[in-house]
Amino acid sequence: MKMMTAIIKPFKLDDVRDALHQIGITGMTVEEVKGYGRQKGHTELYRGAEYVVEFQPKIKISLGLGDEQVDAAIEAICSSANTGKIGDGKIFVTPLEQSIRIRTGETGEEAL
């Protein structure tokens, strides 16, 4: 099993969710986060004062996946979140040692 974390632009969330749903992945956790990488910050003007916005709004998606689903999920996220511009995001895949469905007590891939 793997834990996949994807950081994407907020307006791409619906596209990513639809792409994942099409390959049979229906569950995910979504968080609104802020961060920066190569995109860095930018300057904005508010009520006549200029200030620097260092952190960009992003969406963090977390998915627990079976090993056989990982490549398809990566392809779905990359194709649906890509705008071709800096700041499109990143995907991280890490080992997932255990999963438990609290309601039923199922464990392992059955709990995903």
N, C-alpha and C positions, 0 to 999 in steps of 0.2 A: 504494500500500500504506500501511497505517496500523499504528501500535503503540498498542494499547489497554491501559491500566492501570486496574484497578478495585480500590478499597479497600472491603472489606465486613466485616460482622460474622462472626466465625468459624463460628457455628452455621448460617450461610446458605450455606456453601461447597457442600454437596451439592445444594441447590436450584439454585444458579447453574450448577453443572456440568451438571446434568440439563437445564436450560433451554437452555444453549448446545449441548449434544449434540443436542437436538431440532431445532435449526435448522442442523445440519450442522457445527458447530465442535467438533472432537474433541481438539485439542491446546491446551495451556496450561501455563504455569509458575506455580506457587503458592508463596508465601513467607509465613511467619508473621512479622508485623511489629508494632510498637507505635506509637501516635501519639495525637494529640488534636486536636480542632478546637473546635467549639461545645460538644461533649459535655463537654469538660474532664475533670478527674479526680474522684475521690471519696475519702472517708475510710473506712478499714477498721480493724477491731480485731483484733490478733493477740497472743495471750498477754498480754492485759491492757494492751497498749500500742496507742495509736492512731497510725496513720500515713497519709500521703496517697499515693494511687496517681495519679500525674499522667498516665501514658500507658496507654491502653486497648489490649488485644490486638486485632489486626485481621488480616485475610488480604489479601494483595496478589496479584492475578491479572494476569499479563501475557499478551497475545495478539497475534500478528502476523496481520493480516487484509487481505484484498483490499478495495478501496474499496467494492465492492458489498455487503460483509458488515457494514459498520460500523453502519448504522442498525438492522438486525435484532439485532445483538449488544447494542447499547445498550438496546433494548427488552427483550430477554431478561434482561439483568442487572438493569435497573431493576425489572421486574415480579417477579423471583424474590428479590431481595435486600431489597425494601422491607418494613419492619415498621411504618412510619408514625411511628417514634420517632426522636429525635435520635441521631445517630451511625450512621445506616444506611450511610453511605459516600459515595464519589465515584468518578467515571469521568473519565479523562483520555485524550484521543486526540491523538496526535502523528504527523507524517509519518514514514514508514519508507523510507529511501532504498534499502536493499538487503537481501536475505536470501539465504543460501546454505545448502543442505543439505549438511553435511560428508560424509556417506556417499556420495552420488551426484554431488555437484558441481552439482546443479540450482540455478538462481538465480531471483530475482524471485518472482512469485506461485506458480510451480511448487514452490518450496522451502517454502512455507507449509504 
